[in-house]
Amino acid sequence: MSMWKSLKYAFTNHCETRENHEDEELRSHYYKATNRAVIDAVKELLSSLPGAELVSVSEERGEICAQTKRGKKLFIVATVISVRPFETAVDFSATTETKLLPVDFGHSRAVILDLYRKLNARLPYIGSGLNS
């Protein structure tokens, strides 16, 4: 990653993934599983974070919101989209609550990458940014 992108992620308190993200690590991840199985895995994953609680679960829209209360306070939104039968995409958005400046020194990006790593271990991973 270039120095400019490293600084960009360090000096913000928000990070999110998308299909055609310039950072390949932050592109949408695809799993060979049903929408229901992926939603269950994401709910389990978010509720297992230290000090986390699920704030909202909208299975019809595929959105799951969680908030952590311990350590650095985070608000995480996971979006689960069924692309085809047995092909489901997952995107994350994470915002760190900061006291003074909107800077988390890359914490929200690190949390998203850790969530993807754990989800890749639980579900059959197909690839990232497949439909860009």
N, C-alpha and C positions, 0 to 999 in steps of 0.2 A: 504494500500500500504506500502511496506517495506521502511525502511529509505534509502536504497541504490537506489531504484527506484525513490524516491522523489528527491534525490540529482541528479540523472541522468537527470530528467526532468527539474530541476532548472538550471543546468549548461550546457544548450544547447540553441540554438536559433531556433531550428527546431523540429517539431513534425508532425507525420503522422499516419493515421489509416491504418489497413490492416485486412485481414480476420482472421488470427490466431495470433493476437498481444498478447503479454504476459500480457498486461494490459487490462482487460475485458472492461473497459470504452472506449478504443480506438480500438475496433473491428468494422469491417464494419457493418453499420446499414442497415436493410432491411425494405422496405415499400411496402404495398399492394396498388400499384398504377402503372399506365403506365409510361414508360420511359419519355414521353412528359410531363406528369403532374409533375414528380419529377424534371425534368430539369427546368421547369417554376418556381417551388417552390424554388429551389436552387438559380436561378438567382435573384428572388425577394428578397430572404433572404440576399444574398451577397451584392446586391445593397442598401439594407436598413442599412447596417453597417455605423456607423458615419464616414464620410469622405471617403467612399469607391467608387470606380468606377470599372466597369467591363472592364477588359483589353482585354480578348479574350473569345469568345464563339464558341466552335466547337461541334455542336449538333450531328454530325455524329460520332465523337469519344467519345462523352459524357463528354467532359472536359470544365470546366468553370473556368476562372482565374480572380481574383479580387485583387485590391491593395488598401490599405488604406493610406491616406496622413496625417491624423490628429492623434495626440497622438503617440503611438508606431506604427511605420510603419510596415505593414504586407503585405506579398504576400501569397495569398491563392489559392490553386488549388483544385477544387471539381471534382471528377470523378463519373459519374452516369452510372451504368451498368445494363442493363435489363437481369435478370437471366432467368425468365420465364414470360409469360404473367401475368401481374398484380403482379410481384415480382421484385423489383428494388433495387439494392444495391447502397449505397453512401459512398465514402471515401473522406477524406479531408487531405490536406497537407498544413501546415502553417509554414512560415519562418518569423521571426521578424528581421527587420533591426536594427543592433546595431552599436554604434559608435566605441567602442574600442575592447571589447572582445565578442566572440560569445556566449553571455549569456543573457537570457531573464527572468530568475527566474520563469519559468513555464508559461509564458504569452501565448505562442503559444498553449500549451496544454489546457489552460483554454479557449482560443478562440474556439478551436475545440469542446470542451465539451459543450460550450454555443451554438454553431451552431447546434450540434446534438439535444440539448434540444429544441431549437426553431423549428427545422425541425420535431421533434417528435410530437410537438403540432399542426403542420400544416397538416401532413400526417398520415395515419393509419400505425403505427409502428408494425412490425411483430416480430423483434428480432435482435440480433447482433451475428456475427460470426456463422451464420447458416450452412455454407458449409465448415467449417474447419474440 
